[in-house]
Amino acid sequence: MRSLKVGLIGCGGFAKGMHIPILKSNPKYTIYAAMDLYEEAAKGVAESTGAAYWTTDVDKLLSDKEIDVVFITTRHDSHAELSVKAANAGKHVMCEKPMALNREECKAIVDAVKKNNIKYTVGYNRGMAPMITKARDLINEELPGKKKMIYHRIQAPFPESHWTHLPEIGGGRFVGEGCHIFDLLCEIVQSPPVTVYASGGTFLNPEKVKIPDSGIITITFADGSVATTLINSAGCPDFPKEATEIYCDGKAIFINDFTKMEYYGFEGHKKTYMEFDKVDKGHAIELDMLADSIINDTESPNGLIKATRAAVISFMVNESIKTGTPVSITKEDYIL
């Protein structure tokens, strides 16, 4: 079986804690090169993974003909530029969320990916989490065409000093992380979003955080479904971070922190319970599907349309909070 040679762009905590362990455990990938602006970070990852070399020069990595796919895990403001450069260099791209910080950057990525005919995936892994896909499949198989009501909560302390809160670097909480949840809701509903309404503001110290960091967002869909998410940056560390509730035609599903799932009225049972021994948010599944798409020349997971869809919703959330009004969304906003 062919093993894809990976060039890592960004060797920080997330790459080391999530992507690298998955890549090392998947025979479809071989970590070939490590790049970071900080020499010690790149060198350390190269030595720990057995990579052929390390570098602080992204152009050296992108010009290396041995590399098949790059993994971009840098600060958010560099995602678009690096994705475009990688695509223009003929490399397949796995970019962590967010796709970009504005619509113009999204369009630049779409154009570069299409022009160079490479595979592009963004890190919206939650929609591929086993419990989320189980919920989606239960509804699609037993209640096709039925409207759904969904509530998702993501709460945790999010440090005021974190660069995600800087609009020009991180894009803020909704663009920088909320895109995960907006994609998750779209994946469950499986119908085009039509309106986005958000109410919220800055719940952390406004002297340090100059952009809305928390809010309640409601997305309505073309089939009449409604999904709401609460995103709270001033959260409680002792309370579960995430939960998802789904209600559809007299049946219900509850998912707690991607480890415990209860569903009521499905598969001929009054109640069914399942539990994992650890959190599974779909990271390994997404990366395995990306490898298959490159090797077999098939559609990549979380490709351009899904990547742009959640990104555009995140931009509309900030717009809605600012204006206090709902924002309409059409397919033309994200199918570029």
C-alpha positions as CSV (number, residue, x, y, z in Angstrom):
1,M,0.0,0.0,0.0
2,R,1.2,3.5,-0.9
3,S,2.3,5.7,2.0
4,L,1.8,9.4,1.6
5,K,4.8,11.6,2.5
6,V,3.7,14.4,4.9
7,G,5.1,17.8,5.3
8,L,4.2,19.4,8.7
9,I,3.8,23.1,8.7
10,G,3.5,24.1,12.3
11,C,4.9,22.0,15.1
12,G,3.1,23.3,18.1
13,G,1.0,21.7,20.8
14,F,-2.0,20.7,18.6
15,A,0.2,19.0,15.9
16,K,2.2,17.2,18.6
17,G,-0.9,16.2,20.7
18,M,-3.3,15.3,17.9
19,H,-2.1,15.0,14.3
20,I,1.3,13.4,14.8
21,P,0.1,10.5,17.0
22,I,-2.7,9.8,14.4
23,L,-0.2,10.0,11.5
24,K,2.3,7.7,13.2
25,S,-0.5,5.1,13.8
26,N,-1.8,5.2,10.2
27,P,0.3,3.3,7.6
28,K,-1.1,5.4,4.9
29,Y,1.0,8.3,6.1
30,T,4.8,8.8,6.6
31,I,6.0,12.0,8.3
32,Y,8.7,13.2,5.9
33,A,9.5,16.8,6.9
34,A,8.8,19.2,9.8
35,M,8.6,23.0,9.4
36,D,8.2,25.6,12.1
37,L,9.3,29.2,12.4
38,Y,10.9,28.1,15.7
39,E,14.0,26.0,15.0
40,E,13.7,24.0,18.3
41,A,10.1,23.1,17.6
42,A,10.8,21.8,14.0
43,K,13.9,20.0,15.1
44,G,12.2,18.3,18.1
45,V,9.3,17.0,16.0
46,A,11.7,15.8,13.2
47,E,13.7,13.9,15.8
48,S,10.7,12.4,17.5
49,T,9.0,11.3,14.4
50,G,12.0,10.1,12.3
51,A,11.3,12.7,9.6
52,A,13.9,13.1,6.9
53,Y,14.6,16.7,7.8
54,W,13.4,19.8,9.6
55,T,13.4,23.4,8.4
56,T,12.2,26.9,9.3
57,D,11.7,27.7,5.6
58,V,8.2,26.9,4.3
59,D,9.3,27.4,0.7
60,K,11.9,24.7,1.0
61,L,9.2,22.3,2.2
62,L,6.7,23.2,-0.4
63,S,9.3,22.9,-3.2
64,D,10.2,19.4,-2.1
65,K,8.9,17.0,-4.8
66,E,8.9,14.1,-2.3
67,I,6.1,15.6,-0.3
68,D,2.5,14.6,-1.2
69,V,0.4,16.4,1.4
70,V,1.0,19.2,3.9
71,F,-0.6,19.6,7.3
72,I,-1.1,23.2,8.3
73,T,-1.4,23.8,12.0
74,T,-0.3,27.4,12.4
75,R,-2.0,30.5,13.7
76,H,-5.3,31.3,12.0
77,D,-4.1,34.4,10.1
78,S,-1.6,32.3,8.1
79,H,-4.1,29.5,7.0
80,A,-5.3,31.1,3.8
81,E,-1.8,32.2,2.6
82,L,-0.2,28.8,3.3
83,S,-3.1,26.9,1.8
84,V,-2.9,28.9,-1.4
85,K,0.9,28.5,-1.6
86,A,0.7,24.8,-1.0
87,A,-2.0,24.3,-3.6
88,N,0.1,26.3,-6.1
89,A,3.0,24.0,-5.3
90,G,0.9,21.0,-6.2
91,K,0.6,19.7,-2.6
92,H,-2.6,18.3,-1.2
93,V,-3.7,20.2,1.9
94,M,-5.0,19.4,5.3
95,C,-5.6,22.7,7.0
96,E,-6.7,23.0,10.6
97,K,-9.7,25.2,11.2
98,P,-10.6,27.9,10.5
99,M,-10.4,27.8,6.7
100,A,-9.7,31.6,6.6
101,L,-10.5,34.9,8.3
102,N,-12.7,36.4,5.7
103,R,-14.6,35.7,2.4
104,E,-11.8,37.0,0.2
105,E,-9.4,34.5,1.7
106,C,-11.9,31.7,1.3
107,K,-12.3,32.6,-2.4
108,A,-8.5,32.6,-2.9
109,I,-8.3,29.1,-1.5
110,V,-11.1,27.8,-3.6
111,D,-9.6,29.3,-6.7
112,A,-6.1,27.8,-6.0
113,V,-7.4,24.4,-5.1
114,K,-9.5,24.2,-8.3
115,K,-6.7,25.6,-10.5
116,N,-4.2,23.0,-9.3
117,N,-6.6,20.1,-8.9
118,I,-5.4,19.1,-5.5
119,K,-7.3,17.6,-2.5
120,Y,-8.2,20.1,0.2
121,T,-9.6,19.2,3.7
122,V,-10.3,21.5,6.6
123,G,-10.2,20.2,10.2
124,Y,-14.0,20.1,10.9
125,N,-13.7,16.7,12.5
126,R,-16.6,16.9,14.9
127,G,-19.1,16.2,12.1
128,M,-17.3,12.9,11.6
129,A,-17.3,11.9,15.3
130,P,-18.8,8.4,15.6
131,M,-21.6,9.5,17.9
132,I,-22.5,12.4,15.6
133,T,-22.6,10.2,12.5
134,K,-24.6,7.6,14.4
135,A,-27.1,10.2,15.4
136,R,-27.3,11.5,11.8
137,D,-27.7,8.0,10.4
138,L,-30.4,7.1,12.9
139,I,-32.5,10.1,11.9
140,N,-31.9,9.7,8.1
141,E,-32.8,6.0,8.2
142,E,-35.8,6.1,10.5
143,L,-37.1,9.6,10.1
144,P,-36.3,10.7,6.5
145,G,-37.5,14.2,5.6
146,K,-38.6,15.0,9.2
147,K,-37.7,18.4,10.7
148,K,-35.2,18.4,13.6
149,M,-34.6,20.7,16.5
150,I,-31.0,20.6,17.8
151,Y,-29.2,22.2,20.7
152,H,-25.4,22.1,21.1
153,R,-23.4,23.5,24.0
154,I,-19.7,24.2,24.0
155,Q,-18.5,25.9,27.2
156,A,-15.1,26.1,28.9
157,P,-12.8,28.7,30.2
158,F,-11.1,30.3,27.2
159,P,-8.1,32.4,28.4
160,E,-8.5,36.2,27.8
161,S,-4.8,36.3,26.8
162,H,-5.2,33.7,24.0
163,W,-4.4,35.0,20.5
164,T,-7.7,33.5,19.1
165,H,-9.4,36.6,20.6
166,L,-7.3,38.9,18.4
167,P,-9.4,39.6,15.3
168,E,-6.4,40.1,13.0
169,I,-4.7,36.9,14.2
170,G,-7.3,34.4,15.5
171,G,-10.5,35.9,14.1
172,G,-12.3,35.6,17.4
173,R,-14.1,32.7,19.1
174,F,-16.8,32.2,16.5
175,V,-14.5,32.3,13.4
176,G,-11.7,30.5,15.2
177,E,-13.6,27.7,16.9
178,G,-17.3,28.2,16.4
179,C,-16.9,27.0,12.7
180,H,-16.5,23.5,14.2
181,I,-20.0,23.6,15.7
182,F,-21.6,25.2,12.7
183,D,-20.3,22.4,10.5
184,L,-21.5,19.8,13.1
185,L,-25.0,21.2,13.0
186,C,-25.1,21.3,9.2
187,E,-23.9,17.7,9.1
188,I,-26.7,16.5,11.4
189,V,-29.4,18.3,9.5
190,Q,-28.3,17.6,6.0
191,S,-30.2,20.5,4.5
192,P,-28.9,23.9,3.3
193,P,-28.8,26.7,6.0
194,V,-30.9,29.7,5.1
195,T,-30.6,32.1,8.0
196,V,-28.2,32.8,10.8
197,Y,-29.1,34.8,13.9
198,A,-26.8,35.4,16.9
199,S,-27.0,37.3,20.2
200,G,-24.0,37.7,22.4
201,G,-21.0,39.8,23.1
202,T,-17.8,39.9,25.2
203,F,-18.2,38.0,28.4
204,L,-14.6,38.0,29.3
205,N,-12.7,41.1,30.3
206,P,-13.6,43.7,27.7
207,E,-10.3,45.5,28.4
208,K,-8.5,42.5,27.0
209,V,-11.0,41.0,24.6
210,K,-12.2,43.5,22.0
211,I,-14.4,41.1,20.0
212,P,-17.5,39.1,20.9
213,D,-16.4,35.9,22.6
214,S,-19.7,34.2,23.6
215,G,-23.1,33.9,22.2
216,I,-26.2,31.9,21.3
217,I,-26.5,31.2,17.6
218,T,-29.6,29.9,15.8
219,I,-29.4,28.5,12.3
220,T,-32.5,27.7,10.3
221,F,-32.5,25.3,7.4
222,A,-34.3,24.9,4.1
223,D,-36.2,21.8,5.4
224,G,-37.6,23.7,8.4
225,S,-35.1,22.4,10.9
226,V,-33.7,24.7,13.6
227,A,-30.4,24.3,15.4
228,T,-29.0,26.4,18.2
229,T,-25.6,26.4,19.8
230,L,-24.4,28.1,23.0
231,I,-20.7,29.1,22.8
232,N,-19.4,30.3,26.1
233,S,-15.9,31.5,26.7
234,A,-16.4,32.2,30.4
235,G,-17.2,28.6,31.1
236,C,-16.9,26.3,34.1
237,P,-13.9,23.9,34.1
238,D,-15.7,21.4,36.3
239,F,-18.8,21.0,34.0
240,P,-18.8,18.9,30.8
241,K,-17.5,20.9,27.9
242,E,-19.9,19.8,25.1
243,A,-23.3,18.3,24.7
244,T,-25.7,17.7,21.8
245,E,-29.5,17.2,22.0
246,I,-31.5,16.3,19.0
247,Y,-35.3,16.1,18.8
248,C,-37.2,14.7,15.8
249,D,-40.7,13.4,15.4
250,G,-41.2,12.3,19.0
251,K,-37.7,10.8,19.3
252,A,-34.6,12.1,21.1
253,I,-30.8,11.8,21.1
254,F,-28.4,13.0,23.8
255,I,-24.6,13.1,23.3
256,N,-22.4,14.1,26.3
257,D,-18.8,15.1,25.5
258,F,-18.5,12.7,22.6
259,T,-18.2,9.8,25.1
260,K,-21.8,8.9,26.2
261,M,-24.8,8.7,24.0
262,E,-28.5,8.0,24.8
263,Y,-31.2,7.7,22.1
264,Y,-34.9,7.2,22.7
265,G,-37.4,5.5,20.4
266,F,-34.9,4.3,17.7
267,E,-34.1,0.8,16.5
268,G,-37.2,-0.6,18.1
269,H,-36.1,0.3,21.7
270,K,-37.5,2.7,24.2
271,K,-33.9,3.7,25.2
272,T,-30.4,2.7,24.0
273,Y,-27.2,3.7,25.7
274,M,-23.6,3.5,24.5
275,E,-20.4,4.7,26.0
276,F,-16.7,5.1,24.8
277,D,-13.8,4.8,27.1
278,K,-12.3,8.0,25.6
279,V,-13.4,11.1,23.7
280,D,-13.6,10.6,19.9
281,K,-14.2,13.7,18.0
282,G,-13.5,12.2,14.6
283,H,-9.9,13.3,14.0
284,A,-8.5,9.9,13.0
285,I,-11.5,9.2,10.8
286,E,-11.1,12.5,8.9
287,L,-7.4,11.9,8.3
288,D,-7.9,8.4,7.1
289,M,-10.6,9.5,4.7
290,L,-8.2,12.2,3.4
291,A,-5.5,9.6,2.7
292,D,-8.0,7.5,0.8
293,S,-9.2,10.4,-1.3
294,I,-5.6,11.2,-2.3
295,I,-4.6,7.6,-3.0
296,N,-7.8,6.7,-4.9
297,D,-8.4,10.2,-6.4
298,T,-11.9,10.5,-4.8
299,E,-13.6,13.4,-3.1
300,S,-11.8,14.7,-0.1
301,P,-13.6,14.9,3.3
302,N,-14.7,18.4,4.4
303,G,-13.7,19.8,1.1
304,L,-14.2,23.3,-0.3
305,I,-18.0,23.5,0.0
306,K,-18.2,22.3,3.6
307,A,-15.2,24.3,4.5
308,T,-16.5,27.5,3.1
309,R,-20.1,26.9,4.4
310,A,-19.0,26.9,8.0
311,A,-16.6,29.7,7.5
312,V,-19.3,31.9,6.0
313,I,-21.7,31.1,8.8
314,S,-19.0,32.2,11.3
315,F,-18.6,35.5,9.5
316,M,-22.4,36.0,9.6
317,V,-22.5,35.3,13.3
318,N,-20.3,38.3,14.0
319,E,-22.4,40.4,11.6
320,S,-25.6,39.3,13.3
321,I,-24.3,40.2,16.7
322,K,-23.2,43.6,15.5
323,T,-26.5,44.4,13.7
324,G,-28.9,42.5,16.0
325,T,-30.7,41.1,13.0
326,P,-30.8,37.7,11.2
327,V,-28.6,37.2,8.2
328,S,-29.7,35.3,5.1
329,I,-27.4,32.7,3.6
330,T,-27.8,31.0,0.2
331,K,-25.7,28.3,-1.6
332,E,-24.1,31.1,-3.7
333,D,-22.5,32.4,-0.5
334,Y,-20.4,29.2,0.0
335,I,-20.4,27.3,-3.3
336,L,-17.8,29.6,-5.0
